[in-house]
Amino acid sequence: MAKKIYTVLNPVEHDQEHFKVGSPISLEDKDATPLLAVKAIELAVTQIPGAAAAPTDPAERLAAIKEAIGSLDKGNAALWTGTGMPKVPAIAAVTGWDITQPERDAVWAEINKV
């Protein structure tokens, strides 16, 4: 089942992870429905119909992912993994389209080249 990206409006705990207000959260419909009902989350603005489509050119996708990572708030722990990598849903919330973990990993490796 496809997941959608939502924005947290009130603190949420899901799968033993805490999400702060303003954080992106990726959920399947069955998990999102009760949170939508109590207005704890809302569909991320970037997913509203008419938002930009995902680039099909691999180089454009990676460049957009790199730009999205650069725009993430480094002080918001909800956007980053325990090892300091940006979370895939956080990047997707910025780009407005789904990305894969291998895409994130490739861009992250490029960003952290020595």
Backbone as a printed PyTorch tensor [residue, N CA C, xyz], in Angstrom:
tensor([[[  0.8490,  -1.1740,   0.0000],
         [  0.0000,   0.0000,   0.0000],
         [  0.8930,   1.2360,   0.0000]],

        [[  0.5270,   2.2180,  -0.8050],
         [  1.3200,   3.4360,  -0.9460],
         [  1.2010,   4.3130,   0.2960]],

        [[  2.2850,   4.9450,   0.6140],
         [  2.2910,   5.8900,   1.7300],
         [  2.1790,   7.2920,   1.1810]],

        [[  1.6620,   8.1810,   2.0030],
         [  1.5810,   9.5960,   1.6790],
         [  2.3620,  10.3500,   2.7470]],

        [[  2.7910,  11.5300,   2.3810],
         [  3.5310,  12.3740,   3.3080],
         [  2.5520,  13.3650,   3.9320]],

        [[  2.5960,  13.4610,   5.2520],
         [  1.7500,  14.3770,   6.0100],
         [  2.6360,  15.3100,   6.8130]],

        [[  2.0600,  16.4050,   7.2550],
         [  2.7450,  17.3370,   8.1510],
         [  2.1070,  17.1930,   9.5250]],

        [[  2.9210,  17.0940,  10.5590],
         [  2.4380,  16.9310,  11.9260],
         [  1.9530,  18.2830,  12.4590]],

        [[  0.6900,  18.3030,  12.9340],
         [  0.0900,  19.5160,  13.5040],
         [  0.1200,  19.5080,  15.0230]],

        [[  0.0890,  18.3130,  15.6060],
         [  0.1980,  18.1090,  17.0500],
         [  1.1590,  16.9480,  17.2440]],

        [[  1.9510,  16.9200,  18.3030],
         [  2.9130,  15.8330,  18.4780],
         [  2.2700,  14.4640,  18.2970]],

        [[  2.9900,  13.5920,  17.5830],
         [  2.4880,  12.2590,  17.2400],
         [  3.5480,  11.2290,  17.5830]],

        [[  3.1020,  10.0850,  18.0660],
         [  3.9960,   8.9390,  18.2350],
         [  3.5040,   7.8560,  17.2970]],

        [[  4.4040,   7.3580,  16.4590],
         [  4.0550,   6.3060,  15.4970],
         [  5.2420,   5.3710,  15.3750]],

        [[  4.9890,   4.0800,  15.4770],
         [  6.0480,   3.0630,  15.4010],
         [  7.2010,   3.3760,  16.3510]],

        [[  6.8680,   3.7540,  17.5610],
         [  7.8130,   4.0530,  18.6280],
         [  8.7510,   5.2110,  18.3000]],

        [[  8.2980,   6.1060,  17.4190],
         [  9.0700,   7.2930,  17.0630],
         [  8.2070,   8.5170,  17.3310]],

        [[  8.8160,   9.5470,  17.8940],
         [  8.0930,  10.7790,  18.2090],
         [  8.2820,  11.7820,  17.0720]],

        [[  7.1940,  12.4060,  16.6510],
         [  7.2180,  13.4050,  15.5910],
         [  6.7410,  14.7390,  16.1630]],

        [[  7.5640,  15.7660,  16.0150],
         [  7.2430,  17.0960,  16.5300],
         [  6.3650,  17.8540,  15.5330]],

        [[  5.7220,  18.8940,  16.0170],
         [  4.9110,  19.7700,  15.1740],
         [  5.7780,  20.2920,  14.0310]],

        [[  5.2430,  20.2100,  12.8200],
         [  5.9530,  20.6810,  11.6330],
         [  6.7720,  19.6190,  10.9390]],

        [[  6.9530,  18.4720,  11.5880],
         [  7.7500,  17.3990,  10.9970],
         [  6.9440,  16.6590,   9.9400]],

        [[  7.6190,  16.1280,   8.9260],
         [  6.9230,  15.2710,   7.9730],
         [  6.7800,  13.8670,   8.5530]],

        [[  5.7240,  13.1820,   8.1610],
         [  5.5190,  11.8080,   8.5790],
         [  4.9230,  11.0650,   7.3940]],

        [[  5.4410,   9.8950,   7.0960],
         [  4.9790,   9.0810,   5.9810],
         [  4.0950,   7.9700,   6.5360]],

        [[  2.8320,   7.9480,   6.0870],
         [  1.8660,   6.9920,   6.6310],
         [  1.0140,   6.3620,   5.5440]],

        [[  0.5940,   5.1360,   5.7900],
         [ -0.4140,   4.5010,   4.9520],
         [ -1.7690,   5.0530,   5.3830]],

        [[ -2.7610,   4.9580,   4.4940],
         [ -4.0860,   5.5040,   4.7740],
         [ -4.6560,   4.9960,   6.0960]],

        [[ -4.4880,   3.7020,   6.3740],
         [ -5.0670,   3.1210,   7.5970],
         [ -4.4870,   3.7590,   8.8570]],

        [[ -3.2360,   4.1770,   8.8040],
         [ -2.6060,   4.8180,   9.9560],
         [ -2.9070,   6.3120,  10.0050]],

        [[ -3.1050,   6.9130,   8.8410],
         [ -3.3540,   8.3510,   8.7790],
         [ -4.7840,   8.7150,   9.1630]],

        [[ -5.7400,   7.8690,   8.8370],
         [ -7.1540,   8.1960,   9.0330],
         [ -7.4840,   8.6710,  10.4460]],

        [[ -7.0990,   7.9350,  11.5040],
         [ -7.4490,   8.4150,  12.8450],
         [ -6.7270,   9.7100,  13.2240]],

        [[ -5.5150,   9.9010,  12.7150],
         [ -4.7720,  11.1280,  13.0250],
         [ -5.3550,  12.3290,  12.2780]],

        [[ -5.8490,  12.0890,  11.0730],
         [ -6.5350,  13.1500,  10.3310],
         [ -7.8230,  13.5490,  11.0440]],

        [[ -8.5280,  12.5500,  11.5830],
         [ -9.8120,  12.8010,  12.2530],
         [ -9.6630,  13.7180,  13.4630]],

        [[ -8.5450,  13.6070,  14.1680],
         [ -8.3260,  14.4550,  15.3460],
         [ -7.4260,  15.6560,  15.0290]],

        [[ -7.1900,  15.8710,  13.7480],
         [ -6.3960,  17.0070,  13.2620],
         [ -4.9800,  17.0390,  13.8420]],

        [[ -4.3970,  15.8520,  13.9890],
         [ -3.0160,  15.7640,  14.4440],
         [ -2.0440,  15.8860,  13.2780]],

        [[ -2.5450,  15.6060,  12.0530],
         [ -1.7340,  15.7010,  10.8420],
         [ -2.5720,  16.2920,   9.7210]],

        [[ -1.8810,  16.7200,   8.6610],
         [ -2.5660,  17.1350,   7.4420],
         [ -1.7120,  16.6940,   6.2650]],

        [[ -2.3390,  16.5130,   5.1250],
         [ -1.6140,  16.1400,   3.9270],
         [ -0.5880,  17.2290,   3.6230]],

        [[  0.6350,  16.8060,   3.3430],
         [  1.6890,  17.7810,   3.0610],
         [  1.3040,  18.6260,   1.8530]],

        [[  1.5410,  19.9010,   1.9390],
         [  1.1540,  20.8430,   0.8920],
         [  1.6960,  20.4080,  -0.4630]],

        [[  2.8910,  19.8370,  -0.4890],
         [  3.5100,  19.4540,  -1.7520],
         [  2.7660,  18.3180,  -2.4370]],

        [[  1.8680,  17.6220,  -1.7540],
         [  1.1350,  16.5300,  -2.3660],
         [ -0.2590,  16.9370,  -2.8200]],

        [[ -0.6150,  18.1490,  -2.6050],
         [ -1.9200,  18.6120,  -3.0370],
         [ -1.9300,  18.6090,  -4.5580]],

        [[ -3.0560,  18.1860,  -5.1710],
         [ -3.1070,  18.1480,  -6.6360],
         [ -2.6240,  19.4580,  -7.2470]],

        [[ -1.8100,  19.3250,  -8.2810],
         [ -1.2500,  20.5000,  -8.9370],
         [  0.1830,  20.7740,  -8.5010]],

        [[  0.6670,  20.0550,  -7.4830],
         [  2.0530,  20.2310,  -7.0520],
         [  2.9930,  19.6930,  -8.1370]],

        [[  4.2400,  20.0730,  -8.0700],
         [  5.2180,  19.6740,  -9.0800],
         [  5.3560,  18.1590,  -9.1640]],

        [[  5.5000,  17.6680, -10.3880],
         [  5.7100,  16.2400, -10.6080],
         [  7.1830,  15.9110, -10.3880]],

        [[  7.4410,  14.6540, -10.0900],
         [  8.8100,  14.2010,  -9.8720],
         [  9.5750,  14.2280, -11.1900]],

        [[ 10.8080,  14.6890, -11.1670],
         [ 11.6200,  14.6630, -12.3890],
         [ 11.8560,  13.2270, -12.8430]],

        [[ 11.9020,  13.0220, -14.1320],
         [ 12.1670,  11.6800, -14.6590],
         [ 13.6380,  11.4930, -14.9800]],

        [[ 14.3570,  12.5850, -15.1990],
         [ 15.7860,  12.5060, -15.4680],
         [ 16.5210,  12.2210, -14.1570]],

        [[ 17.3090,  11.1290, -14.1130],
         [ 17.9990,  10.7650, -12.8630],
         [ 18.8740,  11.8810, -12.2930]],

        [[ 19.5690,  12.6140, -13.1460],
         [ 20.4400,  13.6880, -12.6530],
         [ 19.6110,  14.8070, -12.0270]],

        [[ 18.4590,  15.1220, -12.6240],
         [ 17.5780,  16.1520, -12.0710],
         [ 17.0120,  15.7080, -10.7240]],

        [[ 16.6360,  14.4200, -10.6390],
         [ 16.1090,  13.8950,  -9.3650],
         [ 17.1460,  14.0520,  -8.2610]],

        [[ 18.3720,  13.6240,  -8.5460],
         [ 19.4220,  13.6830,  -7.5240],
         [ 19.7440,  15.1210,  -7.1470]],

        [[ 19.7340,  16.0230,  -8.1170],
         [ 19.9960,  17.4340,  -7.8190],
         [ 18.8890,  18.0070,  -6.9330]],

        [[ 17.6410,  17.6330,  -7.2000],
         [ 16.5210,  18.1170,  -6.3850],
         [ 16.5910,  17.5450,  -4.9750]],

        [[ 16.9950,  16.2890,  -4.8590],
         [ 17.1330,  15.6560,  -3.5420],
         [ 18.2510,  16.3460,  -2.7580]],

        [[ 19.3420,  16.6560,  -3.4290],
         [ 20.4580,  17.3500,  -2.7780],
         [ 20.0050,  18.7170,  -2.2760]],

        [[ 19.2610,  19.4310,  -3.0950],
         [ 18.7530,  20.7470,  -2.6960],
         [ 17.7960,  20.6180,  -1.5100]],

        [[ 16.9420,  19.5920,  -1.5310],
         [ 15.9920,  19.3780,  -0.4330],
         [ 16.7320,  19.0840,   0.8710]],

        [[ 17.7600,  18.2580,   0.7960],
         [ 18.5480,  17.9460,   1.9990],
         [ 19.1650,  19.2260,   2.5580]],

        [[ 19.6740,  20.0660,   1.6750],
         [ 20.2910,  21.3120,   2.1030],
         [ 19.3230,  22.2680,   2.7790]],

        [[ 18.0340,  22.1070,   2.4850],
         [ 17.0410,  23.0110,   3.0700],
         [ 16.4790,  22.5220,   4.4000]],

        [[ 16.8120,  21.2860,   4.7910],
         [ 16.2740,  20.7380,   6.0390],
         [ 16.8720,  21.4340,   7.2600]],

        [[ 16.0450,  21.6260,   8.2620],
         [ 16.4560,  22.2670,   9.5070],
         [ 17.3640,  21.3160,  10.2960]],

        [[ 18.6310,  21.6490,  10.3700],
         [ 19.5980,  20.7930,  11.0740],
         [ 19.3160,  20.6920,  12.5690]],

        [[ 18.5750,  21.6290,  13.0960],
         [ 18.2510,  21.6250,  14.5150],
         [ 17.0060,  20.8260,  14.8590]],

        [[ 16.2920,  20.3390,  13.8630],
         [ 15.0700,  19.5670,  14.0930],
         [ 15.4010,  18.0810,  14.0290]],

        [[ 15.5930,  17.4610,  15.1800],
         [ 15.9960,  16.0510,  15.2550],
         [ 14.9950,  15.1150,  14.5900]],

        [[ 13.7430,  15.5320,  14.4510],
         [ 12.7350,  14.6820,  13.8260],
         [ 13.0010,  14.4640,  12.3410]],

        [[ 13.8400,  15.3060,  11.7440],
         [ 14.1300,  15.2020,  10.3180],
         [ 15.3530,  14.3480,  10.0210]],

        [[ 16.0500,  13.9140,  11.0640],
         [ 17.3270,  13.2350,  10.8990],
         [ 17.3270,  11.8970,  11.6280]],

        [[ 18.0730,  10.9390,  11.1020],
         [ 18.2050,   9.6470,  11.7630],
         [ 19.1710,   9.7780,  12.9390]],

        [[ 19.2550,   8.7500,  13.7390],
         [ 20.1780,   8.7420,  14.8650],
         [ 21.6300,   8.8180,  14.4320]],

        [[ 21.9200,   8.4230,  13.1810],
         [ 23.2860,   8.4780,  12.6700],
         [ 23.5780,   9.7690,  11.9300]],

        [[ 22.5910,  10.6930,  11.9160],
         [ 22.8040,  11.9960,  11.3100],
         [ 22.4140,  12.1280,   9.8560]],

        [[ 21.8240,  11.0830,   9.2780],
         [ 21.3700,  11.1670,   7.8870],
         [ 19.9670,  11.7570,   7.8420]],

        [[ 19.6310,  12.4690,   6.7660],
         [ 18.2720,  12.9870,   6.6390],
         [ 17.2920,  11.8340,   6.4140]],

        [[ 16.1230,  11.9270,   7.0210],
         [ 15.1150,  10.8810,   6.8480],
         [ 14.4700,  11.0120,   5.4710]],

        [[ 14.2070,   9.8690,   4.8590],
         [ 13.5930,   9.8400,   3.5300],
         [ 12.2630,  10.6080,   3.5170]],

        [[ 11.3520,  10.4110,   4.4990],
         [ 10.1000,  11.1760,   4.4720],
         [ 10.3140,  12.6910,   4.5870]],

        [[ 11.3530,  13.1020,   5.2910],
         [ 11.6370,  14.5360,   5.4230],
         [ 12.0420,  15.1200,   4.0750]],

        [[ 12.8460,  14.3800,   3.3390],
         [ 13.2630,  14.8430,   2.0090],
         [ 12.0520,  14.8630,   1.0760]],

        [[ 11.2470,  13.8100,   1.1390],
         [ 10.0620,  13.7200,   0.2770],
         [  9.0820,  14.8500,   0.5640]],

        [[  8.9980,  15.2610,   1.8070],
         [  8.0970,  16.3630,   2.1520],
         [  8.5470,  17.6650,   1.4910]],

        [[  9.8470,  17.8220,   1.2920],
         [ 10.3680,  19.0220,   0.6500],
         [ 10.2310,  18.9280,  -0.8700]],

        [[ 10.5670,  17.7660,  -1.4370],
         [ 10.5170,  17.6280,  -2.8980],
         [  9.0810,  17.5650,  -3.4090]],

        [[  8.2010,  16.9920,  -2.6010],
         [  6.8190,  16.8300,  -3.0300],
         [  6.5620,  15.5360,  -3.7640]],

        [[  7.5680,  14.6650,  -3.8140],
         [  7.4050,  13.3720,  -4.4470],
         [  8.2470,  12.3470,  -3.6970]],

        [[  7.8440,  11.0820,  -3.8540],
         [  8.5330,  10.0050,  -3.1480],
         [  9.9610,   9.8610,  -3.6490]],

        [[ 10.8400,   9.5730,  -2.7240],
         [ 12.2120,   9.2390,  -3.0710],
         [ 12.5180,   7.8900,  -2.4390]],

        [[ 13.5920,   7.2770,  -2.8980],
         [ 13.9700,   5.9750,  -2.3480],
         [ 15.1480,   6.1480,  -1.3980]],

        [[ 15.3180,   5.1590,  -0.5460],
         [ 16.4620,   5.1790,   0.3650],
         [ 17.7710,   5.1420,  -0.4240]],

        [[ 17.8750,   4.3180,  -1.4890],
         [ 19.1310,   4.3510,  -2.2590],
         [ 19.4210,   5.7210,  -2.8800]],

        [[ 18.3780,   6.4450,  -3.3040],
         [ 18.5990,   7.8000,  -3.8280],
         [ 19.1520,   8.7030,  -2.7300]],

        [[ 18.5170,   8.6490,  -1.5510],
         [ 19.0010,   9.4510,  -0.4280],
         [ 20.4440,   9.1020,  -0.0960]],

        [[ 20.7370,   7.8000,  -0.0550],
         [ 22.0790,   7.3540,   0.3050],
         [ 23.1150,   7.8370,  -0.7010]],

        [[ 22.7800,   7.7930,  -2.0110],
         [ 23.7120,   8.2370,  -3.0460],
         [ 23.9960,   9.7250,  -2.9160]],

        [[ 22.9530,  10.5060,  -2.6990],
         [ 23.1340,  11.9590,  -2.5560],
         [ 23.8910,  12.2640,  -1.2800]],

        [[ 23.5610,  11.5610,  -0.2090],
         [ 24.2360,  11.8010,   1.0720],
         [ 25.7280,  11.4930,   0.9590]],

        [[ 26.0630,  10.4100,   0.2490],
         [ 27.4690,  10.0730,   0.0500],
         [ 28.1810,  11.1520,  -0.7440]],

        [[ 27.4980,  11.7020,  -1.7480],
         [ 28.0740,  12.7900,  -2.5460],
         [ 28.2970,  14.0440,  -1.7050]],

        [[ 27.3030,  14.3650,  -0.8750],
         [ 27.4130,  15.5380,  -0.0200],
         [ 28.5880,  15.4070,   0.9490]],

        [[ 28.8290,  14.1850,   1.4100],
         [ 29.8540,  13.9660,   2.4360],
         [ 31.1860,  13.4900,   1.8840]],

        [[ 31.4040,  13.6650,   0.5860],
         [ 32.7090,  13.3110,   0.0030],
         [ 33.7900,  14.1540,   0.6530]],

        [[ 34.9240,  13.5440,   0.8290],
         [ 36.0620,  14.2650,   1.4160],
         [ 36.9540,  14.8000,   0.3350]]])
